[in-house]
Amino acid sequence: MPDLFDLTGRVAAVTGGSSGVGQAIATALGSAGASIVVVARRADALADTVEAIEKTGGKAAAVEADLATYAALDKVAQKISTPFGDPDIVINAAGINLRQPVDEITPQSWDQTIAINLAAPFFLARALVPAMRHKAWGRIINIASLQSERAFANSLPYGASKGGVAQVTRAMAEAWSRHGITCNAIAPGFFPTELTEPVFGDKAKAAEQAERTAIGRNGRLEDLYGTAIFLAAPASDYVTGQVIFVDGGFTAK
Ligand SMILES: NC(=O)c1ccc[n+]([C@@H]2O[C@H](COP(=O)([O-])OP(=O)(O)OC[C@H]3O[C@@H](n4cnc5c(N)ncnc54)[C@H](OP(=O)(O)O)[C@@H]3O)[C@@H](O)[C@H]2O)c1
């Protein structure tokens, strides 16, 4: 039997690879043998991810880009394809949550959230799909959220974007799966990152979220490794259009 979880020879582009969930997934795919291109704005943080992957014997490169300007993502796609060739795997993990109370949401903050969390994953993936179609093999993995299914306070545009990510994942699968490109999403529960600092910085709030899971604790970034490798690897050949919750059973309760 072929190694169902081997990514040797594959190239993976990971947006949000400078931090948190994206950095964790970049590390996981690098350890499974893929060459990694991390994409975000902060050069120093991207360099840290590249160095960490290289230290474990992997190959990695960084592309600095602001994904909010999603009309320019064709150019970003070209830069992503430069270090190791066209990506076979795209992880859309860049994201923001501005945590504004409903009355403080502005057209600008709404647009910014939708641009980064929802529009950029589609336009970047679409720019990279032609090369995957040519190879008749590809993987697109979006990052959804508990808020794809549930409403949390002070997060209305974020929730709208993440509900959209779940649906865009199904629509991408409808459009591209017949060309050998599977499209799925990982929906993490609560994981400690810069984005969730307002939760994890408050022990009571963090404990409250942990209590809402079936397992009884919040996520650790390494809890995402297995699902990310699975969805990127041949093991998931017949899985497409799915949102997989890695949430300790939060949504099961
Ligand atoms: N942490 C959780 O518990 C959790 C739960 C559910 C879903 N998620 C999702 O996981 C994804 C990653 O979040 P995280 O928790 O890892 O947060 P994080 O640590 O704050 O990481 C966010 C990433 O997005 C990048 N980013 C933000 N704005 C960008 C822009 N305009 N252009 C390019 N890159 C941009 C950041 O890089 P730069 O600042 O360097 O640009 C950073 O790498 C998000 O989609 C989030 O919604 C997280």
The ligand as an SDF file (V2000), in Angstrom:
LIG
                    3D

 48 52  0  0  0  0  0  0  0  0999 V2000
   -7.1480   30.3370   17.1910 N   0  0  0  0  0  0  0  0  0  0  0  0
   -8.3320   29.7650   17.1640 C   0  0  0  0  0  0  0  0  0  0  0  0
   -8.8320   29.2920   18.1740 O   0  0  0  0  0  0  0  0  0  0  0  0
   -9.0950   29.6910   15.8700 C   0  0  0  0  0  0  0  0  0  0  0  0
  -10.3270   29.0670   15.8970 C   0  0  0  0  0  0  0  0  0  0  0  0
  -11.0560   28.9780   14.7240 C   0  0  0  0  0  0  0  0  0  0  0  0
  -10.5410   29.4840   13.5500 C   0  0  0  0  0  0  0  0  0  0  0  0
   -9.3320   30.0940   13.5560 N   0  0  0  0  0  0  0  0  0  0  0  0
   -8.8590   30.6280   12.2840 C   0  0  0  0  0  0  0  0  0  0  0  0
   -7.5210   30.2740   12.0790 O   0  0  0  0  0  0  0  0  0  0  0  0
   -6.9360   31.2200   11.1940 C   0  0  0  0  0  0  0  0  0  0  0  0
   -5.6160   31.6780   11.8000 C   0  0  0  0  0  0  0  0  0  0  0  0
   -5.8950   32.3560   12.9970 O   0  0  0  0  0  0  0  0  0  0  0  0
   -4.9480   32.2650   14.2720 P   0  0  0  0  0  0  0  0  0  0  0  0
   -5.7980   31.9210   15.4230 O   0  0  0  0  0  0  0  0  0  0  0  0
   -3.7690   31.4630   13.9490 O   0  0  0  0  0  0  0  0  0  0  0  0
   -4.5890   33.8050   14.4370 O   0  0  0  0  0  0  0  0  0  0  0  0
   -3.2060   34.5870   14.3640 P   0  0  0  0  0  0  0  0  0  0  0  0
   -2.1900   33.9220   15.1940 O   0  0  0  0  0  0  0  0  0  0  0  0
   -3.5680   36.0060   14.6580 O   0  0  0  0  0  0  0  0  0  0  0  0
   -2.7960   34.4470   12.8470 O   0  0  0  0  0  0  0  0  0  0  0  0
   -3.4280   35.1800   11.8400 C   0  0  0  0  0  0  0  0  0  0  0  0
   -2.5850   35.0730   10.6000 C   0  0  0  0  0  0  0  0  0  0  0  0
   -3.2190   35.7820    9.5330 O   0  0  0  0  0  0  0  0  0  0  0  0
   -2.2540   36.6170    8.9250 C   0  0  0  0  0  0  0  0  0  0  0  0
   -2.9200   37.7900    8.3710 N   0  0  0  0  0  0  0  0  0  0  0  0
   -3.7930   38.6090    8.9990 C   0  0  0  0  0  0  0  0  0  0  0  0
   -4.1410   39.6290    8.1920 N   0  0  0  0  0  0  0  0  0  0  0  0
   -3.4680   39.4410    7.0280 C   0  0  0  0  0  0  0  0  0  0  0  0
   -3.3880   40.1590    5.8040 C   0  0  0  0  0  0  0  0  0  0  0  0
   -4.0660   41.2920    5.6030 N   0  0  0  0  0  0  0  0  0  0  0  0
   -2.5860   39.6790    4.8180 N   0  0  0  0  0  0  0  0  0  0  0  0
   -1.8750   38.5460    5.0210 C   0  0  0  0  0  0  0  0  0  0  0  0
   -1.9120   37.8230    6.1390 N   0  0  0  0  0  0  0  0  0  0  0  0
   -2.6960   38.2640    7.1440 C   0  0  0  0  0  0  0  0  0  0  0  0
   -1.2990   36.9750   10.0400 C   0  0  0  0  0  0  0  0  0  0  0  0
   -0.0320   37.2970    9.5160 O   0  0  0  0  0  0  0  0  0  0  0  0
    0.6260   38.7700    9.4780 P   0  0  0  0  0  0  0  0  0  0  0  0
    0.1300   39.5160   10.6630 O   0  0  0  0  0  0  0  0  0  0  0  0
    2.0890   38.4750    9.4840 O   0  0  0  0  0  0  0  0  0  0  0  0
    0.1600   39.3420    8.1810 O   0  0  0  0  0  0  0  0  0  0  0  0
   -1.2080   35.6660   10.7910 C   0  0  0  0  0  0  0  0  0  0  0  0
   -0.2710   34.8080   10.2020 O   0  0  0  0  0  0  0  0  0  0  0  0
   -7.9550   32.3430   11.0250 C   0  0  0  0  0  0  0  0  0  0  0  0
   -8.6690   32.1460    9.8250 O   0  0  0  0  0  0  0  0  0  0  0  0
   -8.8760   32.1340   12.1950 C   0  0  0  0  0  0  0  0  0  0  0  0
  -10.1570   32.6100   11.9220 O   0  0  0  0  0  0  0  0  0  0  0  0
   -8.5920   30.2190   14.6940 C   0  0  0  0  0  0  0  0  0  0  0  0
  1  2  1  0
  2  3  2  0
  2  4  1  0
  4  5  1  0
  4 48  2  0
  5  6  2  0
  6  7  1  0
  7  8  2  0
  8  9  1  0
  8 48  1  0
  9 10  1  0
  9 46  1  0
 10 11  1  0
 11 12  1  0
 11 44  1  0
 12 13  1  0
 13 14  1  0
 14 15  2  0
 14 16  1  0
 14 17  1  0
 17 18  1  0
 18 19  2  0
 18 20  1  0
 18 21  1  0
 21 22  1  0
 22 23  1  0
 23 24  1  0
 23 42  1  0
 24 25  1  0
 25 26  1  0
 25 36  1  0
 26 27  1  0
 26 35  1  0
 27 28  2  0
 28 29  1  0
 29 30  1  0
 29 35  2  0
 30 31  1  0
 30 32  2  0
 32 33  1  0
 33 34  2  0
 34 35  1  0
 36 37  1  0
 36 42  1  0
 37 38  1  0
 38 39  2  0
 38 40  1  0
 38 41  1  0
 42 43  1  0
 44 45  1  0
 44 46  1  0
 46 47  1  0
M  CHG  2   8   1  16  -1
M  END
$$$$
